[in-house]
Amino acid sequence: MHALALDFGGTLAHPGPSPDGHMVANALRKLAGAAIPQEFVETFDAVTRRLRQADQESNRQTPLTEQLRQAAEECDAALPDLDAAVEAVFAAVPDAEIDPDAVRTLRNLHASGLVCVLACDTQRPEAVRRRTLGAAGILDCFDALVLSSTIGVRKPHAAFYAAVVEAAGRPASEIMFVGDTPAKDAVAPVAYGMRSVLIADDRPVGLEPSIGVIRHISELPAYLEALHAR
């Protein structure tokens, strides 16, 4: 293996909160020129449910700007600057907390010469995720970031894995995908030609034998060493 593609939530970090209508409304009311009626909360949550269902069916990623635009339009809210609105929301809603053990593990793996690509589904713009990684001291460990919010598709869309391969600059066969969701982080990468390791307490029934299972990312170096020794 010459490259790692690493999921974020549930792999490197504890899952962070998804902004709901109350969080978003409170953040937007602090913006100059914004007018947010009471019904925005319910409208935003309804738009979120509708778009999430459509995204799940198509493996697409609707950006928060579009959620905000539709919600504002449906309840006559005033949002003069959608980009500023997105920044306000994610300044108010914290990102996921990165596991200190994951930080140490990732730094050691990157120092060993492995190319590391962050490969995750997220609503958060790249600038927000970069700030989170930087605050944890691991932004420099990533050679590239592949985020659904940037490329517009979510795992297990084939275009997502194509973007990972391109970002890694290595053939798919030289990339190990690491994550905690069997279908998206283990099965689909293998189907695309990569290898994969699933982070789980127990091996799921029916999981392909070639897919490794570890309990925590801190076990990944030992797993890779054993794999290399075979």
KEKE-3310 file (N, C-alpha, C; in steps of 0.2 Angstrom, whole numbers, plus 5000, padded with zeros to 4 digits):
npx = (5004:5003:4996:4983:4966:4955:4941:4931:4921:4918:4929:4941:4936:4924:4907:4900:4889:4874:4868:4852:4836:4834:4847:4853:4844:4847:4860:4859:4852:4861:4867:4871:4858:4850:4834:4825:4811:4800:4795:4805:4813:4805:4803:4816:4820:4811:4815:4828:4825:4819:4828:4839:4833:4832:4846:4851:4845:4851:4864:4870:4876:4869:4873:4875:4872:4861:4851:4849:4845:4833:4825:4824:4817:4805:4799:4800:4811:4825:4840:4854:4867:4872:4884:4890:4881:4882:4895:4893:4884:4892:4902:4895:4890:4898:4912:4916:4924:4941:4949:4961:4970:4969:4975:4988:4991:4989:4999:5010:5008:5008:5021:5028:5028:5017:5005:4991:4974:4960:4944:4928:4910:4902:4893:4900:4909:4925:4934:4930:4932:4946:4950:4947:4955:4967:4967:4968:4980:4984:4982:4993:4996:4988:4988:4979:4961:4946:4930:4913:4905:4912:4915:4902:4896:4892:4898:4891:4894:4902:4910:4915:4925:4933:4938:4945:4955:4962:4966:4975:4985:4989:4988:4972:4973:4984:4979:4973:4957:4949:4937:4921:4909:4901:4896:4900:4913:4920:4915:4911:4923:4932:4925:4929:4942:4951:4959:4952:4949:4939:4932:4926:4917:4914:4915:4905:4891:4894:4903:4916:4930:4942:4942:4948:4946:4946:4946:4948:4956:4969:4974:4978:4991:4998:4990:4993:5006:5007:5000:5009:5019:5015)
npy = (4994:5011:5022:5030:5032:5040:5040:5052:5057:5046:5038:5046:5055:5059:5059:5074:5088:5090:5104:5110:5117:5127:5130:5135:5146:5154:5157:5164:5175:5184:5190:5204:5213:5202:5194:5184:5175:5167:5155:5150:5141:5128:5127:5126:5114:5105:5107:5102:5088:5084:5087:5079:5066:5065:5066:5055:5045:5048:5048:5061:5077:5090:5107:5117:5130:5129:5123:5133:5143:5138:5136:5150:5156:5149:5153:5167:5173:5184:5184:5191:5187:5172:5165:5171:5167:5154:5153:5159:5150:5138:5143:5144:5132:5118:5108:5091:5082:5078:5063:5061:5050:5046:5057:5055:5043:5045:5055:5047:5038:5045:5051:5039:5039:5036:5041:5052:5054:5063:5057:5060:5061:5076:5090:5101:5115:5115:5124:5125:5112:5111:5120:5113:5102:5108:5114:5103:5099:5091:5095:5096:5083:5078:5075:5078:5083:5075:5079:5077:5089:5097:5090:5087:5074:5059:5046:5030:5034:5031:5041:5048:5039:5039:5052:5051:5042:5049:5060:5054:5050:5038:5021:5013:5000:5002:5009:5010:5010:5017:5016:5018:5013:5000:4998:5010:5013:5001:4990:4996:5003:4992:4986:4996:4994:4996:4992:4988:4993:4990:4999:4993:4986:4972:4960:4962:4951:4942:4950:4953:4942:4947:4960:4969:4971:4982:4988:5001:5016:5017:5004:5002:5004:4992:4983:4986:4983:4969:4965:4968:4960:4948)
npz = (5000:4996:4998:5009:5010:5020:5030:5039:5051:5064:5061:5061:5069:5082:5078:5072:5076:5066:5058:5063:5061:5072:5076:5064:5062:5073:5071:5059:5061:5067:5057:5047:5038:5037:5038:5047:5049:5061:5056:5049:5055:5055:5042:5036:5042:5035:5022:5023:5026:5014:5004:5009:5007:4993:4990:4996:4987:4975:4978:4978:4983:4991:4992:5007:5004:4995:5002:5011:5002:4997:5008:5013:5002:5003:5014:5014:5019:5022:5015:5011:5007:5003:5004:5015:5024:5025:5031:5043:5049:5051:5059:5070:5073:5079:5072:5071:5084:5084:5087:5099:5099:5086:5080:5084:5078:5064:5061:5063:5053:5041:5042:5039:5025:5018:5007:5011:5010:5014:5014:5013:5017:5019:5024:5027:5021:5012:5018:5031:5036:5034:5044:5055:5055:5055:5068:5075:5072:5061:5048:5039:5037:5027:5010:5001:5000:4999:4998:4999:4999:4991:4979:4975:4975:4984:4994:4990:4977:4961:4956:4967:4972:4961:4961:4973:4969:4959:4967:4976:4967:4964:4958:4960:4966:4974:4985:5001:5008:5022:5035:5044:5039:5032:5019:5011:5015:5014:5006:4993:4990:4987:4977:4967:4965:4975:4991:5007:5024:5038:5051:5065:5079:5078:5065:5051:5046:5032:5026:5014:5014:5011:5016:5029:5047:5060:5077:5080:5074:5078:5078:5065:5060:5065:5058:5045:5044:5047:5036:5026:5029:5025)
capx = (5000:5006:4991:4977:4960:4953:4935:4932:4917:4917:4935:4946:4933:4918:4903:4899:4881:4871:4864:4845:4833:4835:4854:4854:4841:4850:4866:4858:4849:4866:4870:4868:4854:4846:4827:4823:4805:4799:4793:4811:4815:4802:4804:4823:4820:4807:4819:4833:4823:4817:4835:4842:4830:4834:4853:4852:4843:4855:4871:4872:4877:4866:4877:4870:4869:4855:4846:4847:4841:4826:4821:4823:4812:4799:4796:4801:4817:4830:4847:4857:4874:4872:4891:4891:4876:4885:4901:4890:4881:4897:4905:4891:4889:4905:4913:4917:4930:4945:4951:4969:4974:4969:4980:4995:4992:4989:5005:5015:5007:5010:5028:5031:5029:5011:5000:4985:4969:4954:4939:4922:4904:4901:4890:4904:4914:4932:4938:4928:4936:4953:4951:4946:4961:4973:4966:4970:4987:4985:4981:4999:4996:4984:4990:4973:4955:4940:4924:4907:4903:4916:4914:4895:4893:4893:4899:4896:4894:4908:4914:4918:4931:4937:4941:4950:4961:4965:4969:4980:4990:4991:4983:4967:4976:4989:4976:4969:4952:4948:4931:4917:4903:4903:4894:4903:4920:4923:4913:4912:4930:4935:4922:4932:4948:4955:4958:4949:4949:4933:4932:4920:4918:4913:4915:4898:4890:4894:4908:4921:4935:4948:4942:4950:4942:4949:4941:4950:4961:4975:4976:4979:4998:4999:4987:4997:5013:5005:4998:5016:5023:5012)
capy = (5000:5017:5028:5029:5036:5040:5043:5057:5055:5038:5036:5050:5060:5058:5062:5081:5089:5092:5110:5110:5124:5131:5132:5139:5152:5158:5160:5169:5182:5189:5193:5211:5213:5196:5194:5177:5174:5162:5149:5148:5135:5123:5127:5124:5107:5102:5107:5097:5081:5083:5086:5073:5060:5065:5065:5047:5041:5049:5049:5067:5081:5097:5111:5121:5136:5128:5122:5140:5147:5135:5138:5157:5157:5146:5157:5174:5176:5188:5182:5194:5184:5165:5162:5173:5164:5147:5154:5160:5143:5134:5146:5143:5124:5115:5102:5085:5082:5073:5058:5062:5044:5046:5062:5052:5037:5048:5058:5042:5034:5050:5051:5033:5040:5035:5047:5052:5058:5063:5055:5059:5064:5081:5096:5107:5117:5113:5129:5123:5106:5113:5123:5108:5098:5112:5115:5097:5098:5086:5097:5094:5075:5076:5077:5080:5082:5074:5080:5077:5096:5100:5087:5086:5067:5056:5039:5026:5036:5029:5047:5049:5035:5041:5058:5048:5039:5055:5064:5050:5050:5031:5016:5011:4994:5004:5013:5007:5014:5016:5020:5014:5012:4994:4999:5015:5013:4995:4986:5000:5004:4986:4986:5001:4991:4997:4988:4992:4991:4993:5000:4991:4981:4965:4959:4961:4945:4942:4954:4949:4940:4951:4966:4969:4974:4984:4991:5008:5018:5016:4998:5002:5003:4985:4979:4987:4979:4962:4964:4969:4954:4941)
capz = (5000:4995:5000:5013:5010:5027:5032:5045:5056:5066:5059:5064:5074:5085:5074:5075:5075:5059:5059:5062:5060:5077:5076:5058:5062:5078:5068:5053:5064:5069:5050:5044:5032:5036:5041:5048:5052:5065:5052:5045:5058:5053:5034:5035:5043:5030:5016:5024:5025:5007:5000:5011:5004:4986:4990:4997:4982:4970:4980:4977:4989:4990:4997:5012:5001:4991:5007:5014:4997:4996:5014:5013:4997:5005:5020:5013:5023:5018:5016:5005:5005:5005:5007:5022:5029:5027:5036:5050:5052:5053:5064:5076:5074:5079:5068:5075:5088:5082:5093:5100:5097:5079:5078:5084:5073:5057:5060:5062:5046:5036:5042:5036:5018:5015:5004:5015:5007:5018:5009:5017:5015:5023:5022:5028:5016:5013:5022:5038:5038:5035:5050:5060:5054:5057:5075:5078:5071:5056:5041:5035:5036:5021:5004:4998:5003:4994:5002:4995:4998:4986:4972:4973:4975:4990:4994:4986:4970:4958:4955:4973:4972:4955:4964:4978:4966:4956:4972:4979:4963:4964:4956:4965:4969:4979:4990:5007:5011:5029:5037:5048:5036:5028:5011:5008:5016:5013:5000:4987:4988:4985:4970:4963:4964:4981:4997:5013:5031:5041:5058:5068:5085:5076:5058:5049:5043:5025:5023:5010:5018:5010:5019:5036:5052:5066:5081:5081:5069:5081:5076:5058:5059:5066:5053:5038:5045:5046:5029:5022:5030:5022)
cpx = (5004:5002:4985:4972:4956:4946:4936:4927:4916:4924:4941:4943:4926:4913:4900:4891:4880:4867:4856:4842:4834:4842:4855:4850:4844:4857:4865:4855:4854:4869:4867:4864:4849:4839:4825:4816:4804:4798:4799:4813:4812:4803:4811:4823:4817:4811:4825:4831:4821:4824:4839:4840:4832:4842:4854:4850:4848:4863:4874:4873:4875:4870:4872:4868:4862:4850:4844:4843:4834:4822:4819:4817:4805:4795:4797:4806:4821:4837:4851:4864:4874:4879:4892:4887:4879:4891:4898:4887:4887:4902:4901:4890:4896:4906:4915:4924:4934:4948:4959:4973:4974:4974:4987:4996:4993:4996:5010:5014:5010:5018:5032:5031:5022:5007:4994:4980:4963:4948:4932:4916:4903:4897:4895:4909:4921:4936:4936:4932:4943:4955:4951:4952:4967:4973:4969:4977:4989:4983:4987:5000:4992:4987:4985:4966:4950:4934:4918:4904:4907:4915:4907:4892:4895:4895:4892:4896:4901:4913:4917:4925:4936:4941:4946:4956:4965:4969:4975:4986:4993:4986:4978:4970:4981:4986:4972:4963:4950:4942:4927:4910:4904:4902:4898:4910:4924:4921:4914:4919:4933:4932:4926:4939:4953:4955:4955:4950:4943:4934:4926:4921:4918:4913:4908:4897:4890:4899:4914:4927:4942:4948:4943:4946:4946:4944:4942:4956:4968:4978:4978:4987:5000:4996:4991:5003:5012:5004:5005:5020:5021:5016)
cpy = (5006:5023:5025:5034:5035:5044:5048:5055:5048:5035:5040:5054:5057:5062:5069:5082:5092:5098:5109:5117:5129:5134:5137:5146:5157:5161:5165:5176:5187:5192:5200:5210:5206:5197:5187:5177:5168:5155:5147:5141:5128:5122:5124:5116:5103:5101:5102:5090:5080:5082:5080:5066:5060:5064:5058:5043:5042:5049:5056:5071:5088:5101:5115:5127:5135:5126:5129:5144:5145:5137:5145:5159:5155:5150:5164:5177:5180:5186:5185:5191:5177:5163:5165:5169:5157:5148:5155:5154:5139:5137:5145:5136:5121:5109:5097:5086:5077:5069:5059:5056:5043:5051:5058:5047:5040:5051:5053:5039:5039:5051:5045:5034:5038:5042:5046:5057:5057:5062:5054:5063:5070:5087:5102:5109:5115:5118:5127:5117:5107:5116:5118:5104:5102:5113:5109:5095:5093:5088:5095:5087:5073:5079:5080:5079:5081:5074:5080:5084:5099:5097:5086:5079:5064:5049:5035:5028:5034:5035:5049:5045:5037:5047:5056:5046:5045:5059:5061:5050:5043:5027:5014:5005:4996:5008:5009:5012:5012:5020:5015:5012:5006:4996:5004:5015:5007:4991:4990:5002:4998:4985:4990:4999:4993:4992:4992:4989:4994:4994:4999:4986:4974:4965:4958:4954:4946:4947:4950:4948:4944:4958:4965:4972:4975:4988:4999:5010:5017:5009:4997:5001:4995:4981:4980:4983:4972:4960:4964:4963:4948:4940)
cpz = (5000:4997:5004:5011:5016:5027:5038:5051:5058:5064:5063:5070:5076:5080:5077:5073:5068:5061:5058:5062:5065:5077:5070:5059:5067:5075:5063:5056:5066:5062:5049:5038:5032:5040:5041:5052:5056:5062:5049:5048:5055:5045:5033:5036:5038:5024:5017:5023:5018:5003:5002:5008:4997:4986:4991:4991:4976:4971:4978:4984:4988:4995:5001:5009:4998:4996:5010:5009:4997:5002:5015:5008:4999:5011:5020:5018:5019:5020:5010:5003:5008:5007:5014:5027:5030:5032:5043:5053:5054:5058:5071:5078:5074:5075:5073:5079:5086:5088:5093:5098:5089:5076:5078:5079:5066:5056:5059:5055:5040:5036:5039:5028:5015:5013:5008:5012:5012:5013:5013:5015:5021:5020:5023:5022:5017:5018:5030:5040:5038:5041:5056:5060:5057:5065:5078:5077:5066:5049:5037:5034:5030:5015:5000:5002:4998:4998:4997:4994:4993:4979:4970:4973:4982:4989:4994:4979:4967:4957:4961:4973:4967:4958:4969:4974:4962:4961:4975:4974:4962:4961:4961:4969:4974:4985:4995:5009:5018:5032:5041:5045:5031:5020:5008:5009:5015:5007:4994:4985:4985:4978:4965:4962:4970:4986:5002:5019:5035:5048:5061:5074:5083:5068:5056:5045:5035:5022:5020:5014:5017:5014:5027:5041:5058:5070:5082:5076:5072:5080:5069:5057:5059:5060:5046:5039:5044:5039:5024:5023:5027:5015)
residu = (MET:HIS:ALA:LEU:ALA:LEU:ASP:PHE:GLY:GLY:THR:LEU:ALA:HIS:PRO:GLY:PRO:SER:PRO:ASP:GLY:HIS:MET:VAL:ALA:ASN:ALA:LEU:ARG:LYS:LEU:ALA:GLY:ALA:ALA:ILE:PRO:GLN:GLU:PHE:VAL:GLU:THR:PHE:ASP:ALA:VAL:THR:ARG:ARG:LEU:ARG:GLN:ALA:ASP:GLN:GLU:SER:ASN:ARG:GLN:THR:PRO:LEU:THR:GLU:GLN:LEU:ARG:GLN:ALA:ALA:GLU:GLU:CYS:ASP:ALA:ALA:LEU:PRO:ASP:LEU:ASP:ALA:ALA:VAL:GLU:ALA:VAL:PHE:ALA:ALA:VAL:PRO:ASP:ALA:GLU:ILE:ASP:PRO:ASP:ALA:VAL:ARG:THR:LEU:ARG:ASN:LEU:HIS:ALA:SER:GLY:LEU:VAL:CYS:VAL:LEU:ALA:CYS:ASP:THR:GLN:ARG:PRO:GLU:ALA:VAL:ARG:ARG:ARG:THR:LEU:GLY:ALA:ALA:GLY:ILE:LEU:ASP:CYS:PHE:ASP:ALA:LEU:VAL:LEU:SER:SER:THR:ILE:GLY:VAL:ARG:LYS:PRO:HIS:ALA:ALA:PHE:TYR:ALA:ALA:VAL:VAL:GLU:ALA:ALA:GLY:ARG:PRO:ALA:SER:GLU:ILE:MET:PHE:VAL:GLY:ASP:THR:PRO:ALA:LYS:ASP:ALA:VAL:ALA:PRO:VAL:ALA:TYR:GLY:MET:ARG:SER:VAL:LEU:ILE:ALA:ASP:ASP:ARG:PRO:VAL:GLY:LEU:GLU:PRO:SER:ILE:GLY:VAL:ILE:ARG:HIS:ILE:SER:GLU:LEU:PRO:ALA:TYR:LEU:GLU:ALA:LEU:HIS:ALA:ARG)
# end
